[in-house]
């Protein structure tokens, strides 16, 4: 039976077309993504749209499912992905602003637009789009639905596919100009929006001294946007030499964790007062110590707090910390005393995507910010399994993300 949710989304699963098929990236087990042939989606609820996908990409958070860290929330055959753009193929009778033929960005977050949280523009906290009882049991509440991001976030079919059913299309889609480079729009779908959210959570402003742990596409985007917002100084902390070189080329000060016994102590030697803002952009699998490596391996904790511990130590008294790398479970040896006694404000959370549009699209259209830097490789969508492996092993040509182009996208759309 289809999983129902309240209006306007109505159902998690899409209504399958009786004859038309499409290619889709399907999770089939640990480190196993296959391009399968599945029914094309149909309009399932009045406010749906069907988008013919032109370009998609793989997110670092997709790798949590890929490596098996979230197997309990996955089902064989799940369609992956939450970063894509395309052309609207069809709209339901309840859609007002989006029209057939529009070029659109598909935002990752599926929100109702009507509940207590949506009214506050906290869309990723929507009360009405995620039926996961498991998440409610873990957290006491359910967050919003998200495309292709496990059954903890609803089990919605993702947009690493040739077509995507988009619930509540007027809120979930962003209409985009047809003359803007596809990579700029694809970079807005999740990475740039998440990076802006990280800066918002950390309250980065003119004159801030900022440290960003992680130099992947999101970490680098956080750094660039921090400078865009007027940060005085941005430190880039990672262990990947190539990514640190990229960070330096974009204006950050690189720090290789491998070069220092205690990276927080090193930062404090450079900034005695500490960082104004510390942002974690590497996530729950980022482990530097033997203790946390062992605890995660034997199941004594689900998340590592190595990077968070370093950030708390390196951040000044009354500073701000944002967690933007995903954390899901529990951790040990968390320095709660230092967090409290230093009067640090710590915030986290999934991107409140819709909140930041049209502003982010506007700065890209005006040429003030270019997110296309993150796509260092382009490939055919049908080669997505190989690209998952390359991304997981940090072997994507150029070192960052791949832009995957569907057959429809290759036709010049």
ChimeraX attribute file (.defattr): number of C-alpha atoms within 10 A of each C-alpha:
attribute: neighborCount
match mode: 1-to-1
recipient: residues
	/A:1	4
	/A:2	10
	/A:3	14
	/A:4	14
	/A:5	15
	/A:6	13
	/A:7	15
	/A:8	20
	/A:9	22
	/A:10	21
	/A:11	19
	/A:12	22
	/A:13	17
	/A:14	23
	/A:15	16
	/A:16	15
	/A:17	13
	/A:18	10
	/A:19	7
	/A:20	11
	/A:21	16
	/A:22	15
	/A:23	20
	/A:24	30
	/A:25	27
	/A:26	26
	/A:27	25
	/A:28	17
	/A:29	18
	/A:30	14
	/A:31	16
	/A:32	17
	/A:33	24
	/A:34	19
	/A:35	20
	/A:36	17
	/A:37	13
	/A:38	18
	/A:39	17
	/A:40	22
	/A:41	24
	/A:42	21
	/A:43	20
	/A:44	21
	/A:45	22
	/A:46	18
	/A:47	22
	/A:48	27
	/A:49	31
	/A:50	24
	/A:51	30
	/A:52	26
	/A:53	28
	/A:54	26
	/A:55	30
	/A:56	31
	/A:57	30
	/A:58	21
	/A:59	19
	/A:60	22
	/A:61	15
	/A:62	18
	/A:63	17
	/A:64	21
	/A:65	23
	/A:66	22
	/A:67	16
	/A:68	15
	/A:69	14
	/A:70	17
	/A:71	17
	/A:72	11
	/A:73	18
	/A:74	19
	/A:75	15
	/A:76	12
	/A:77	18
	/A:78	22
	/A:79	29
	/A:80	26
	/A:81	27
	/A:82	27
	/A:83	25
	/A:84	33
	/A:85	32
	/A:86	30
	/A:87	24
	/A:88	24
	/A:89	17
	/A:90	19
	/A:91	25
	/A:92	20
	/A:93	12
	/A:94	15
	/A:95	17
	/A:96	11
	/A:97	11
	/A:98	21
	/A:99	19
	/A:100	13
	/A:101	14
	/A:102	19
	/A:103	26
	/A:104	26
	/A:105	27
	/A:106	30
	/A:107	27
	/A:108	29
	/A:109	27
	/A:110	31
	/A:111	33
	/A:112	24
	/A:113	22
	/A:114	16
	/A:115	16
	/A:116	14
	/A:117	19
	/A:118	21
	/A:119	12
	/A:120	13
	/A:121	19
	/A:122	20
	/A:123	28
	/A:124	25
	/A:125	26
	/A:126	26
	/A:127	22
	/A:128	25
	/A:129	30
	/A:130	28
	/A:131	24
	/A:132	20
	/A:133	15
	/A:134	15
	/A:135	19
	/A:136	14
	/A:137	10
	/A:138	12
	/A:139	12
	/A:140	10
	/A:141	13
	/A:142	24
	/A:143	27
	/A:144	26
	/A:145	30
	/A:146	26
	/A:147	28
	/A:148	27
	/A:149	26
	/A:150	28
	/A:151	25
	/A:152	25
	/A:153	23
	/A:154	27
	/A:155	25
	/A:156	30
	/A:157	28
	/A:158	26
	/A:159	30
	/A:160	29
	/A:161	29
	/A:162	26
	/A:163	27
	/A:164	28
	/A:165	28
	/A:166	32
	/A:167	30
	/A:168	24
	/A:169	30
	/A:170	20
	/A:171	22
	/A:172	23
	/A:173	27
	/A:174	24
	/A:175	20
	/A:176	20
	/A:177	14
	/A:178	12
	/A:179	8
	/A:180	11
	/A:181	11
	/A:182	24
	/A:183	22
	/A:184	20
	/A:185	28
	/A:186	28
	/A:187	28
	/A:188	28
	/A:189	25
	/A:190	24
	/A:191	23
	/A:192	32
	/A:193	26
	/A:194	25
	/A:195	26
	/A:196	26
	/A:197	23
	/A:198	34
	/A:199	25
	/A:200	14
	/A:201	22
	/A:202	24
	/A:203	17
	/A:204	24
	/A:205	19
	/A:206	14
	/A:207	13
	/A:208	19
	/A:209	22
	/A:210	30
	/A:211	30
	/A:212	27
	/A:213	30
	/A:214	27
	/A:215	27
	/A:216	23
	/A:217	24
	/A:218	27
	/A:219	29
	/A:220	29
	/A:221	27
	/A:222	33
	/A:223	33
	/A:224	23
	/A:225	20
	/A:226	29
	/A:227	23
	/A:228	13
	/A:229	16
	/A:230	14
	/A:231	20
	/A:232	13
	/A:233	18
	/A:234	25
	/A:235	21
	/A:236	27
	/A:237	28
	/A:238	22
	/A:239	17
	/A:240	16
	/A:241	14
	/A:242	14
	/A:243	24
	/A:244	23
	/A:245	16
	/A:246	19
	/A:247	27
	/A:248	17
	/A:249	11
	/A:250	14
	/A:251	15
	/A:252	24
	/A:253	17
	/A:254	23
	/A:255	23
	/A:256	14
	/A:257	18
	/A:258	14
	/A:259	10
	/A:260	12
	/A:261	9
	/A:262	11
	/A:263	20
	/A:264	20
	/A:265	16
	/A:266	16
	/A:267	23
	/A:268	16
	/A:269	12
	/A:270	11
	/A:271	15
	/A:272	13
	/A:273	13
	/A:274	24
	/A:275	27
	/A:276	25
	/A:277	31
	/A:278	32
	/A:279	32
	/A:280	25
	/A:281	27
	/A:282	26
	/A:283	23
	/A:284	24
	/A:285	19
	/A:286	19
	/A:287	18
	/A:288	15
	/A:289	12
	/A:290	8
	/A:291	14
	/A:292	23
	/A:293	17
	/A:294	13
	/A:295	16
	/A:296	18
	/A:297	11
	/A:298	10
	/A:299	9
	/A:300	13
	/A:301	17
	/A:302	20
	/A:303	23
	/A:304	27
	/A:305	25
	/A:306	21
	/A:307	23
	/A:308	23
	/A:309	17
	/A:310	19
	/A:311	27
	/A:312	28
	/A:313	21
	/A:314	26
	/A:315	29
	/A:316	22
	/A:317	20
	/A:318	15
	/A:319	21
	/A:320	24
	/A:321	31
	/A:322	25
	/A:323	22
	/A:324	26
	/A:325	24
	/A:326	19
	/A:327	19
	/A:328	14
	/A:329	12
	/A:330	13
	/A:331	18
	/A:332	16
	/A:333	11
	/A:334	15
	/A:335	14
	/A:336	10
	/A:337	9
	/A:338	14
	/A:339	21
	/A:340	14
	/A:341	10
	/A:342	15
	/A:343	14
	/A:344	19
	/A:345	17
	/A:346	18
	/A:347	15
	/A:348	18
	/A:349	18
	/A:350	22
	/A:351	26
	/A:352	23
	/A:353	26
	/A:354	23
	/A:355	17
	/A:356	16
	/A:357	12
	/A:358	12
	/A:359	10
	/A:360	16
	/A:361	23
	/A:362	13
	/A:363	12
	/A:364	17
	/A:365	18
	/A:366	9
	/A:367	9
	/A:368	10
	/A:369	17
	/A:370	19
	/A:371	19
	/A:372	19
	/A:373	14
	/A:374	24
	/A:375	22
	/A:376	14
	/A:377	15
	/A:378	16
	/A:379	14
	/A:380	17
	/A:381	27
	/A:382	20
	/A:383	15
	/A:384	24
	/A:385	17
	/A:386	13
	/A:387	24
	/A:388	25
	/A:389	18
	/A:390	16
	/A:391	19
	/A:392	16
	/A:393	9
	/A:394	16
	/A:395	14
	/A:396	20
	/A:397	14
	/A:398	15
	/A:399	20
	/A:400	23
	/A:401	27
	/A:402	27
	/A:403	25
	/A:404	26
	/A:405	24
	/A:406	25
	/A:407	16
	/A:408	16
	/A:409	21
	/A:410	13
	/A:411	9
	/A:412	7
	/A:413	16
